[in-house]
Amino acid sequence: MLVHPNIDPVAFNIGPLAVHWYGIMYLLGFAAAWLLAVHRGKKTGEWTQDQVSDLIFYAAFGVIVGGRLGYVLFYNFPSFIQNPLYLFKVWEGGMSFHGGLLGVIVALIVLSRQQQRAFWSVGDFVAPLVPIGLGLGRIGNFINGELWGRVTDVAWGMVFPIAGPLPRHPSQLYEFLLEGVLLFIILWVYSSRSRPRGSVSGLFLLCYGSFRIFIEFFRQPDPQLGYLAWNWLTMGQLLSVPMIVFGLFLIFRSRN
Protein backbone atom coordinates (compact mmCIF):
# COMPACT_ATOMS: atom_id res chain seq x y z
CA MET A 1 0.00 0.00 0.00
CA LEU A 2 1.24 3.45 -0.92
CA VAL A 3 0.44 6.83 0.59
CA HIS A 4 -0.12 9.96 -1.47
CA PRO A 5 2.86 12.34 -0.97
CA ASN A 6 0.44 15.14 -0.05
CA ILE A 7 2.20 17.77 -2.16
CA ASP A 8 1.26 21.38 -1.58
CA PRO A 9 -0.90 22.36 -4.58
CA VAL A 10 0.65 25.85 -4.46
CA ALA A 11 4.04 25.76 -6.16
CA PHE A 12 5.10 29.23 -5.04
CA ASN A 13 3.76 32.68 -4.24
CA ILE A 14 4.40 35.98 -5.95
CA GLY A 15 3.28 38.49 -3.37
CA PRO A 16 -0.43 37.81 -2.76
CA LEU A 17 -0.65 35.67 -5.91
CA ALA A 18 -0.51 31.91 -5.39
CA VAL A 19 0.79 29.95 -8.39
CA HIS A 20 -0.68 26.43 -8.39
CA TRP A 21 0.94 23.33 -9.85
CA TYR A 22 -2.24 22.66 -11.84
CA GLY A 23 -1.92 26.01 -13.61
CA ILE A 24 1.76 25.33 -14.28
CA MET A 25 0.81 22.01 -15.91
CA TYR A 26 -1.56 23.88 -18.23
CA LEU A 27 1.19 26.33 -19.22
CA LEU A 28 3.69 23.51 -19.79
CA GLY A 29 1.15 21.67 -21.92
CA PHE A 30 0.52 24.68 -24.17
CA ALA A 31 4.26 25.43 -24.39
CA ALA A 32 5.14 21.85 -25.36
CA ALA A 33 2.32 21.78 -27.91
CA TRP A 34 3.63 25.03 -29.43
CA LEU A 35 7.17 23.67 -29.72
CA LEU A 36 6.07 20.43 -31.37
CA ALA A 37 3.66 22.27 -33.67
CA VAL A 38 6.41 24.66 -34.80
CA HIS A 39 8.70 21.68 -35.42
CA ARG A 40 6.13 19.81 -37.50
CA GLY A 41 4.96 22.97 -39.24
CA LYS A 42 8.50 23.69 -40.44
CA LYS A 43 8.97 20.06 -41.46
CA THR A 44 5.85 20.04 -43.64
CA GLY A 45 6.12 23.66 -44.72
CA GLU A 46 2.39 24.14 -44.16
CA TRP A 47 2.46 26.22 -40.95
CA THR A 48 4.52 29.28 -40.09
CA GLN A 49 5.51 30.06 -36.50
CA ASP A 50 3.02 32.94 -36.36
CA GLN A 51 0.22 30.69 -37.59
CA VAL A 52 1.11 28.10 -34.95
CA SER A 53 1.06 30.81 -32.27
CA ASP A 54 -2.43 31.83 -33.37
CA LEU A 55 -3.48 28.18 -33.35
CA ILE A 56 -2.28 27.60 -29.77
CA PHE A 57 -3.93 30.83 -28.60
CA TYR A 58 -7.30 29.86 -30.09
CA ALA A 59 -7.00 26.30 -28.76
CA ALA A 60 -6.08 27.53 -25.26
CA PHE A 61 -9.07 29.85 -25.22
CA GLY A 62 -11.34 27.01 -26.33
CA VAL A 63 -9.95 24.64 -23.68
CA ILE A 64 -10.44 27.09 -20.82
CA VAL A 65 -13.86 28.42 -21.77
CA GLY A 66 -15.23 25.11 -23.04
CA GLY A 67 -13.73 23.15 -20.17
CA ARG A 68 -15.39 25.33 -17.56
CA LEU A 69 -18.74 25.46 -19.38
CA GLY A 70 -18.65 21.70 -19.87
CA TYR A 71 -17.99 21.01 -16.20
CA VAL A 72 -20.83 23.26 -15.08
CA LEU A 73 -23.33 21.90 -17.60
CA PHE A 74 -22.36 18.21 -17.51
CA TYR A 75 -21.29 17.75 -13.90
CA ASN A 76 -22.69 20.52 -11.71
CA PHE A 77 -25.71 22.02 -13.44
CA PRO A 78 -27.84 22.28 -10.24
CA SER A 79 -25.23 24.61 -8.71
CA PHE A 80 -25.45 26.79 -11.81
CA ILE A 81 -29.25 26.91 -11.61
CA GLN A 82 -29.09 27.94 -7.97
CA ASN A 83 -26.41 30.54 -8.62
CA PRO A 84 -25.48 31.42 -12.24
CA LEU A 85 -22.36 33.19 -10.96
CA TYR A 86 -21.01 29.73 -10.08
CA LEU A 87 -19.91 29.54 -13.70
CA PHE A 88 -17.23 32.13 -13.00
CA LYS A 89 -15.95 30.66 -9.72
CA VAL A 90 -13.00 29.01 -11.40
CA TRP A 91 -10.96 29.19 -8.19
CA GLU A 92 -13.23 26.48 -6.78
CA GLY A 93 -11.99 24.11 -9.49
CA GLY A 94 -13.88 22.13 -12.08
CA MET A 95 -12.89 21.52 -15.72
CA SER A 96 -14.31 19.00 -18.17
CA PHE A 97 -12.31 17.41 -20.98
CA HIS A 98 -15.40 16.90 -23.13
CA GLY A 99 -16.41 20.53 -22.68
CA GLY A 100 -12.86 21.59 -23.51
CA LEU A 101 -12.97 19.44 -26.64
CA LEU A 102 -16.14 21.17 -27.82
CA GLY A 103 -14.55 24.54 -27.05
CA VAL A 104 -11.48 23.66 -29.11
CA ILE A 105 -13.64 22.49 -32.01
CA VAL A 106 -15.44 25.84 -32.10
CA ALA A 107 -12.11 27.69 -31.85
CA LEU A 108 -10.62 25.64 -34.70
CA ILE A 109 -13.63 26.31 -36.90
CA VAL A 110 -13.04 30.04 -36.47
CA LEU A 111 -9.29 29.69 -37.05
CA SER A 112 -9.67 27.50 -40.12
CA ARG A 113 -11.93 30.11 -41.72
CA GLN A 114 -9.52 32.91 -40.90
CA GLN A 115 -6.55 31.03 -42.32
CA GLN A 116 -8.61 29.57 -45.17
CA ARG A 117 -7.81 25.98 -44.34
CA ALA A 118 -9.94 22.85 -44.39
CA PHE A 119 -11.21 22.22 -40.86
CA TRP A 120 -10.19 18.56 -40.78
CA SER A 121 -6.67 19.44 -41.93
CA VAL A 122 -6.40 21.73 -38.91
CA GLY A 123 -7.91 19.04 -36.69
CA ASP A 124 -5.43 16.45 -37.93
CA PHE A 125 -2.55 18.85 -37.21
CA VAL A 126 -3.79 19.58 -33.67
CA ALA A 127 -4.84 16.07 -32.59
CA PRO A 128 -1.31 14.68 -31.91
CA LEU A 129 -0.59 17.69 -29.69
CA VAL A 130 -3.57 17.25 -27.37
CA PRO A 131 -2.29 14.26 -25.32
CA ILE A 132 0.60 16.38 -24.01
CA GLY A 133 -1.77 18.68 -22.19
CA LEU A 134 -4.00 15.80 -21.13
CA GLY A 135 -1.09 13.95 -19.54
CA LEU A 136 0.26 17.00 -17.74
CA GLY A 137 -3.24 17.88 -16.56
CA ARG A 138 -3.54 14.43 -14.93
CA ILE A 139 -0.22 15.00 -13.19
CA GLY A 140 -1.75 18.21 -11.86
CA ASN A 141 -4.76 16.24 -10.61
CA PHE A 142 -2.43 13.80 -8.86
CA ILE A 143 -0.48 16.60 -7.18
CA ASN A 144 -3.76 18.08 -5.95
CA GLY A 145 -4.83 14.67 -4.64
CA GLU A 146 -8.13 14.91 -6.55
CA LEU A 147 -10.07 12.67 -8.95
CA TRP A 148 -8.81 9.58 -7.17
CA GLY A 149 -9.84 6.04 -8.00
CA ARG A 150 -12.12 3.47 -6.42
CA VAL A 151 -11.20 1.44 -3.36
CA THR A 152 -8.86 -1.43 -4.23
CA ASP A 153 -6.63 -4.11 -2.73
CA VAL A 154 -3.94 -4.06 -5.45
CA ALA A 155 -0.35 -3.69 -4.24
CA TRP A 156 -0.05 -0.17 -5.68
CA GLY A 157 -3.27 1.05 -4.09
CA MET A 158 -2.77 4.52 -2.66
CA VAL A 159 -4.28 6.26 0.36
CA PHE A 160 -5.36 9.79 -0.48
CA PRO A 161 -5.64 11.86 2.73
CA ILE A 162 -8.89 13.60 1.80
CA ALA A 163 -10.47 10.39 0.45
CA GLY A 164 -10.44 8.40 3.68
CA PRO A 165 -8.21 5.65 5.09
CA LEU A 166 -8.78 3.01 2.40
CA PRO A 167 -6.32 2.50 -0.48
CA ARG A 168 -7.57 3.51 -3.92
CA HIS A 169 -6.53 3.20 -7.53
CA PRO A 170 -4.25 6.13 -8.48
CA SER A 171 -6.47 6.65 -11.50
CA GLN A 172 -4.86 10.00 -12.32
CA LEU A 173 -1.66 8.11 -13.13
CA TYR A 174 -3.57 5.56 -15.22
CA GLU A 175 -4.99 8.45 -17.24
CA PHE A 176 -1.54 10.04 -17.53
CA LEU A 177 -0.16 6.82 -19.01
CA LEU A 178 -3.06 6.03 -21.36
CA GLU A 179 -4.51 9.43 -22.33
CA GLY A 180 -1.15 11.15 -22.17
CA VAL A 181 1.85 8.96 -22.98
CA LEU A 182 0.32 6.11 -25.00
CA LEU A 183 -2.13 8.29 -26.92
CA PHE A 184 0.66 10.73 -27.82
CA ILE A 185 2.87 7.92 -29.14
CA ILE A 186 0.03 6.44 -31.21
CA LEU A 187 -0.98 9.75 -32.78
CA TRP A 188 2.51 11.16 -33.27
CA VAL A 189 3.74 8.02 -35.04
CA TYR A 190 0.54 7.63 -37.09
CA SER A 191 0.54 11.27 -38.20
CA SER A 192 4.25 11.28 -39.09
CA ARG A 193 3.24 10.12 -42.58
CA SER A 194 0.68 11.63 -44.91
CA ARG A 195 -2.77 10.32 -44.01
CA PRO A 196 -6.27 10.77 -45.48
CA ARG A 197 -7.90 13.95 -44.22
CA GLY A 198 -9.85 13.37 -41.00
CA SER A 199 -8.23 10.04 -40.16
CA VAL A 200 -5.88 11.43 -37.47
CA SER A 201 -8.76 13.28 -35.83
CA GLY A 202 -10.85 10.12 -36.02
CA LEU A 203 -8.10 8.04 -34.43
CA PHE A 204 -7.80 10.56 -31.60
CA LEU A 205 -11.54 10.43 -30.89
CA LEU A 206 -11.61 6.64 -31.07
CA CYS A 207 -8.59 6.08 -28.82
CA TYR A 208 -9.39 8.73 -26.23
CA GLY A 209 -13.00 7.63 -25.94
CA SER A 210 -11.95 3.99 -25.51
CA PHE A 211 -9.24 4.80 -22.97
CA ARG A 212 -11.57 7.05 -20.96
CA ILE A 213 -14.35 4.45 -20.80
CA PHE A 214 -11.84 1.84 -19.62
CA ILE A 215 -10.28 4.08 -16.94
CA GLU A 216 -13.67 5.15 -15.60
CA PHE A 217 -14.08 1.61 -14.25
CA PHE A 218 -11.22 2.39 -11.85
CA ARG A 219 -12.03 6.04 -11.13
CA GLN A 220 -14.37 7.18 -8.38
CA PRO A 221 -17.33 8.98 -9.98
CA ASP A 222 -17.97 12.61 -9.13
CA PRO A 223 -19.80 12.71 -5.77
CA GLN A 224 -22.52 15.09 -6.94
CA LEU A 225 -23.46 12.68 -9.75
CA GLY A 226 -22.42 9.19 -8.69
CA TYR A 227 -23.30 6.40 -11.11
CA LEU A 228 -25.85 7.28 -13.79
CA ALA A 229 -27.14 3.71 -14.24
CA TRP A 230 -26.49 0.04 -13.47
CA ASN A 231 -24.15 0.94 -10.61
CA TRP A 232 -21.24 1.41 -13.02
CA LEU A 233 -22.09 3.89 -15.81
CA THR A 234 -20.49 7.31 -15.27
CA MET A 235 -20.89 10.66 -16.99
CA GLY A 236 -17.37 10.35 -18.37
CA GLN A 237 -18.27 7.07 -20.08
CA LEU A 238 -21.55 8.41 -21.42
CA LEU A 239 -19.84 11.45 -22.96
CA SER A 240 -17.13 9.26 -24.48
CA VAL A 241 -19.48 7.01 -26.46
CA PRO A 242 -20.23 9.68 -29.14
CA MET A 243 -16.48 10.23 -29.49
CA ILE A 244 -15.93 6.57 -30.37
CA VAL A 245 -18.85 6.51 -32.81
CA PHE A 246 -17.81 9.70 -34.59
CA GLY A 247 -14.15 8.65 -34.57
CA LEU A 248 -15.02 5.41 -36.35
CA PHE A 249 -17.14 7.37 -38.82
CA LEU A 250 -14.25 9.73 -39.62
CA ILE A 251 -11.81 6.85 -40.12
CA PHE A 252 -14.25 4.97 -42.35
CA ARG A 253 -15.06 8.11 -44.37
CA SER A 254 -11.39 9.02 -44.82
CA ARG A 255 -10.63 5.60 -46.26
CA ASN A 256 -13.52 5.70 -48.68
N, C-alpha and C positions, 0 to 999 in steps of 0.2 A: 504493500500500500504506500502511495506517495502522498505528500502534502503540498498543496499549492504554495509557492514561495511568498505569496502575499506582498507583491511588489506595489509600491506606492504608485497609483495611477498618474500622479503629477510628476513629470520628469524634472522640471525646474520652474522657478518663478522669475519673472521679470517685473520687479516692483510689485504692484497689486495683481498683475496678470499671471495666472497659473497656466503653464503649458503642459498639456496632458500627452501621455504616450500615444493614446488613440489618435489624436490630431496629428502627431508626428508621423504615425504610420500612414495616414492619408497623404501627407505631403511627400513622404518617401515613395509611395505608390505612384503618384502623379509624376514625380521627378524621374523615376525609373522608366515609366511608360514613355515620357518625352524622349529620353535618351535612346531607347530602343526604336521608337518611331522615327527619329532623326536618322539613325543608322540604316534602317530599312528603306526609308524614303530616299536617301542618297544612293543606296544600292540599286533600287529600281528606277530612280530618276523621275518618279511620279509625284513626289512631295518635296517641297522646299522646307527649310527650317521654319520660316515664318508661317507657312501653312500648317505645319505640325503644331506650332505654338497655338495657333487659333483652334486647332482640333482639340488639344488637351484642355484649353480654356472652356470651350463649349461642353466637352464631356464632363469636366469637373463641376460645372454649373448644373448639368443635368443630374449627376450623381447626388449632389447635395440637396437640391430642391426635390427631385423625384424620390430620393431615399427617405427624406423626412415625410413628404406627403404620403408615400406608400406605407410607412410605419403607422401613421395616424389613421389612415383609411382601412388598412388591412388588419392591423393588430390592436388598435386602441381607439376605435371610432366612438365608443360611448363617452370617453373623456373629452373628445372633440365636441360632441353634441352638448355636453354639460358646460363646457367652456371653450369656445372657438379659439381663444388665445393660446390654448394648449399647443396648437400647431407651431407656435413660434418659441416654445420653451425647449429649445434645442439643448440647453445645459442640463436638462433632466435625462438626456440620452434618448435613443430610439431612432434607428435607421433600418430601412428595409432594402435588401438587395433587389427584389423584384420591382419595387417602386423606383429604385435607382436605375434599373435597366430601362424602364419605360421613359424615365427622364432623359437618359442618354439617347434613346431612339429619337425622341422629339428633337433634341439638340442636334443630332446628326442629320436629321431631315433638313433643318434650317441651314446647317453648314454645307451640306451637299448642294443645296440650291444656290447658295452664295458663291461657292467655288465651281459650280456647274459640273458636278460629278454625279455619276450614278450612285444612288443611295447604297446599294449592296456592295459596290466597290469600296465605299467608305467603311461600311460595316465589316467587310472582310479584312480591311487594313487594321481596324481597331480591335477586333475580337481577340487576337493573340496577346494584346497588351493588357486586357482586363484581368486575367488571373493574378497578375503581379499585385494589383491593389486588393484583390480579394484575399490573397494569402496574407498580406501585411495587415489587413483589417482584422483577420482572425487572430493574428498575434496580439493585436491591440485588445481584442476581446479576452484573450487568455491573461494578459497583464492585468486587466481590470477585474479578473475573476468572475466574469459574467458569461451568460449563455452556456452554462455547464451542461454536462450530459446526465443521463439517467443513472440511478443507483446500480452498481455492478460489483462483482466479486473477482474480476480479472486482476492479475498481478499488478498492472499499471493503473489501477483505479486510483483516483486522486480525491483527497478531501479538500473541498473548497470552503473556507471559513464561513462565508455567509450563506452556504447551502446546507449547513447542518453537519453532523458528525460522520455520516456515511460516505464511503468512497464512491466516486462517480466517474463515468467516462469523461476523459478530457476531450470532449467533442470539438472544442475550438481547434485543437491540434489535428484532429482527423480532417477537419475542413481545410486547414492550412495545407495538409499534404495532398488531399484530393482536388479541392477547388483551386488551390494555389499552385503547388509544385507540379503535380501530375497533369493538370489541365493546361498549364503553360507549356510543358514539354510537348504534349500532343498537338496543340495548336501551332506552336512555333515551328515544329518540324513539318507538320502538314502544309503550312502556308509558305514554307521556304521555297516551294516550287509553284509555278503558275497553276492555278486551279480554276474550275468553272465558277463564274460569278455567283455568289450566294452560298457556296458550299462551305466556306470557312465559318461564316456566320451560323449556318445550319449545324455544323459540327459543334460549335461552342454551345448552342442552345441544347442540343441533344446530350452532350457530355455533362454540362453543368446541371441540367434538370435531373439526369440519372444519378449523379453523385449526391445532389442535395436530398433527393428522396431516400437514398440509401442511408445517408448520415443522420437523417431525421429519426431513424429508428434507434439511434443511440443518444440523441439530444433531448433534454428535458423541454417539453413544450412551454411556450410563454404562459405564465400563471394566469393572466387575465383571460386567456382563451382556453387553455387545456387542449384536450383532444376533441376534434370536431365530430368524429364518428368512430364506431367500432373499437374504441379504446386504444387506437393507434394512429389514426389519420390526423395529421397536423396541418396547420395553415401553410407551412413551408412546402409540404408535399403537394397540397392542392394547387398552389400557385406554380409549381414546377411541372405539372402535367401538361399544360398548354405549351410550355417551352419544348418539351420532348416532341409533341405532335407537330408543332410548327418547324422544329429543327429537321425532323424527318422529311417534311414536305419540301423544305428548301433544298436538302440534299438530293431528293428524288427529282425535283424540278431542274436543278443545275445539271444533272446528268442526262436529262432528256430534252 
